[in-house]
Amino acid sequence: MPLIANARDILRTNLEQIRDGKKAKTVAIGTLSDKQLAGINANRLVDGLPPIVAEVVFVGSHIYKSRIIGDGYTIEDVLDQISSAMEDISKVVKSLKMTGIENPNSRQDRYGNQVRDRAVFECSARHPRPELFSVMPKGDKTKPTK
């Protein structure tokens, strides 16, 4: 179970605080699965980077700016994206530019798209804990109207 039981409420609170101009705290929202953690750490080892731990933390500033302000998604849309991206079945995405996991199963979003949600982690600022930095609904050809 990567996300903790009340993660949606915790995530929503942070995103609403940011919306309201308040500073959101760093909060624990879940963990990477053993397989996800092993895959990420194997990639980090190859790149000469120190390993991370399984606990994932969240602030939400970047996600709020990029997905809600930038793309016009609602907080509920973003919560769906995060919930899907952080599932046990999500697979490690190998990239020189980011550390992430992506749900291999598509889901239909509120705008008629079939998307595969990707979570992107920032692994330095709060090391050894990865921070859920961004989420991307891959395949979102139709976006919400702002």
SULGILIN-V734891 format. One record per residue. RES is the residue in one letter. D_FIRST is the distance of its C-alpha to the first C-alpha in Angstrom with 2 decimals. Layout:
# SULGILIN-V734891
RES,D_FIRST
RES,D_FIRST
This chain:
# SULGILIN-V734891
M,0.00
P,3.82
L,5.71
I,6.94
A,8.60
N,11.83
A,11.08
R,13.46
D,16.11
I,15.89
L,16.11
R,18.89
T,20.76
N,20.98
L,22.12
E,24.62
Q,25.95
I,26.63
R,28.25
D,30.40
G,31.56
K,29.80
K,28.03
A,24.26
K,22.72
T,20.13
V,16.92
A,13.55
I,10.84
G,7.69
T,7.43
L,8.30
S,7.44
D,10.59
K,12.30
Q,11.97
L,13.19
A,15.90
G,17.08
I,17.40
N,19.15
A,21.39
N,22.50
R,23.14
L,25.17
V,27.31
D,27.96
G,28.92
L,26.18
P,24.49
P,20.92
I,18.07
V,15.33
A,11.55
E,11.54
V,12.07
V,14.80
F,16.53
V,20.12
G,20.74
S,24.44
H,24.42
I,22.12
Y,24.39
K,27.51
S,26.60
R,24.70
I,26.14
I,29.60
G,30.09
D,28.70
G,29.08
Y,25.57
T,24.69
I,22.00
E,20.37
D,20.65
V,18.94
L,16.03
D,15.70
Q,16.03
I,13.38
S,10.79
S,11.89
A,12.27
M,8.87
E,7.26
D,6.41
I,10.07
S,11.56
K,14.31
V,16.11
V,19.26
K,22.24
S,24.75
L,27.41
K,26.80
M,23.08
T,19.74
G,17.10
I,14.61
E,15.39
N,14.03
P,16.69
N,16.83
S,19.03
R,18.85
Q,21.89
D,22.16
R,24.59
Y,27.41
G,27.54
N,25.94
Q,23.67
V,21.36
R,18.75
D,16.80
R,16.85
A,15.41
V,18.01
F,17.68
E,20.63
C,20.55
S,23.89
A,24.46
R,21.81
H,21.64
P,19.92
R,17.03
P,16.46
E,17.12
L,15.84
F,19.46
S,19.72
V,18.31
M,20.52
P,20.75
K,22.60
G,25.29
D,26.04
K,29.75
T,30.41
K,29.33
P,29.81
T,33.26
K,33.59
